[in-house]
């Protein structure tokens, strides 16, 4: 138990499992009041389907108070070949991964600026936003958009004392990663582990990361330890993408 986030309130989307759940657990252990948001009814403090972007302003206004920390962790990934990418799936990927994150940033920042409070916003990108993506064109494009959006938001919100940073995980052992492996196994006709093995073997660290390892970076960015850090994208990918 620590106190790096004592007195702070955080809102975390995609909170029911994986990285979002790990962030909530760690933030609470560091003294924060944390509200989890997920589309699964009863899984977290608040139920909200981020595909329904028209509900976001009302949701933020209904919160007991304005959070000091926002972690946009919710996201979807569709896996299929290039010629099977359909407009509806492409648009839904961007709606949840990009537009919903933007609107949450915008609405929460409005309240922070109005009250003269500082804050920290963390957007979950991916190293997929920095490299070509086989079978996940729209996912990679959406995460590139998250990285760009985070930089532009940092530029606009910096004068108000609101920091915006992005985290770009690589291959992390989460339910989403296992789901991707299953989808790719069906496309390629091989066992799920065979879709992951060559990727993991190509990493300098030779293993998948954990949700807790991503959460540790989120803690740094949420806390005052990173008070002079904004507009940055941090890779947590075992050295997969070096630049």
N, C-alpha and C positions, 0 to 999 in steps of 0.2 A: 504494500500500500504506500502511495506517495501523495504529494499535494501539488503537483505541477499544474493541475487544472482546478485547484480549489477556488470556489466562488464563480466558476464559469458554467454556462449552460451550452450544451451542444445538441444539434439536430443531425441525425445520421440516417440517410436513406439506404435502401437495400439492406435493411438491418437484420433480416431473419436468419441469415446464414453467411458463411464464408467470411470475406474481408470485413463486411459491414458489422457482423456480429462480433468479430475479434476487436474491432475498433471500439465498439460500445463497451465491451468488457474492460478493456485497458483504460479507456477514459474514465469510467466509473471508479476504477481502482486508484486513479490519480485525482479523485476528489470532485469530478464534474457531475453535474446533473445532466443526464443524457436522455433524450427522447429518440426512440427508434421509429422509423417509418418504413412500411413495407406494404405490398399489395395483398399479401396473404392475411386474411381476416384472423385476428386474435394472436398473431405471431409476435407483434411488437406493440408499442404504446399507441401508435396511430396507424390506421389502415388508409392507404391512398394509392390508387393506380395512377402512376405518373404519365401514362398514356393519355389520361384525361387532363390535358394541360390547362383547360379552362377552370379546373377546380383549384389550381395552385394558389392564386391570390387570396381566395377565401380561406383556404387552409392556413396559410401563414398568418392571416389576420386573426384567426381563431385560437392561435397558440396562447398559453397563459402569459408568456412574455417573449421578447425577441431573443433568440439564441445569440451568444457571442461567437459561436463556432458552427459552421455549416460544413458537413461532409457529404458531398454528392457522390454516393457510392453505388446507387442503383444503376443497372444497365442490362441490356440484353445482347445476345449474339446469335445470329442465324448463320448456319453453315450449309452452303450449297454451292455448286459450280457457277461460274460466271454467267452462263446463258440461262440459268434458272433463277437469277436474282430478279425478283418482281418489284414493281413500283411500290406496292402496298407494304411489303416487308422492308424495303429500303427506307420508306418514309417513317415507318414505325420505329426502326432502329434510331433514326435521327431524332424523332419526337421524344423518345425516352432518354437516350444517351446524351443529347445535346440541348434540345429546347427546354425540357423540364429542368435540367440543371441550371440553364440560364435564368429561367423564370424564378426559381428558388433563390438564386443569387440576387437577382434584381429586387424581388419583394423584401427579402430580409435586409438587404443593404439600405433600402428606403427607410425602414424603421431605425436602423442603426444610425444613419446619417441624421435623421430627424431628432434623435435623442442625444446626438453628439458622442456616441459610443464607438469604440474601436472594435474590430473583429477579425476573425481569420476564416477564410473559405478555402476548402480543400476539395478539388475536383479529381475524381478517379479517372485517369486516362488509361493508357496502356502502351507498351512498347509497340503494339500493333499500329499505333498512330504514326510511327516513325519508319516503318518498313512495309514492303509489299505484302499483301495477305492473300494467300491461296484459299479459295472457298469462303472467304469472309470479307469481301470487298467493302460492303457498307459498314461493317463493324470497324475496320481499319480507318475508313474515311471519317466515321463519327468520332473516333478517338483523336484523330488529327485535328478535328474541329474543336474538341474539348481543350487540347493544348493551346491552340490559337486563341480561343475564347478566354482562357484563363489569363493569358498574357495581356490581352486587351482590357479585360476587367481589372487587372492589377494596375494598369496605367490610369484607368478612370477612377478607381476607388482609393488608390494610394493617398491622395491628398486628404481623404477623410479618415485615414488611419485604419483602413480595412485592407488586409493583406490577402492576396489570392495566389495560390500555388496549385500545381498538379502533381499527382503521383502516377507513374507509368509502370505498373507491374508487368512482369513477363509471365513465365509458366509457374503459376501458384497452385498448390494442391488444394483446390476448392471444389464444391459441387459443380460450379460452372465449368471448370476445366475438365472434370470427369464427364460432364454432359457433352462437351465439345468432342472429346475423344470417342464417345459413343456414336455421335453423329458422323464423324469422319470414318469410323470403322464401318458403318453401314454404307457410306459412299464408296469406300475403297475395297471392301470385302476382306478386311483383316481384323484381328482382335483389337479392342480399344487400346491396350497397352502398346501395341505396335505403332500406333499413330503418335504416341508420346515419346517412345524410346529414342528415336534418332534426334529429336529436339533436345531432350535432356542430355544425351551423350555429347551433343555439340556445345553445351554450356561450359564455360571455364570452371564453374563450381560443381558440375556433374550431378546436379540434383534439382528437384523442384523447390521453390520457395514455399513458405508457410504464410497463412493469413496473419499470424502474429508478427511476422517480420515486417509485413506491410503496415500493420497497425503501429509499430514502433516509430516509423517515419511519420505517420499521421499525428502521433503524439507530439513529436518535435515541432511539426508545422503548426499545430494547434496551440502550443504553449508559448510562453514569453521567451523561451530559449531561441526561437527563430524570429525575434521581434524586428530584425533588419533584413528579413528575407521575403521577397515577393516577386511574382512574375516568373517563377522558376518551375521547371518540370524535372522531377527526380525519378530516375530509373531504379526499379527494384526488380532486377531480372537476371541475377546471377552472371552478369557480364555478357548477356546475349547480344546486346546492341551497344557497342562502344563507339563513342564519337568525341 
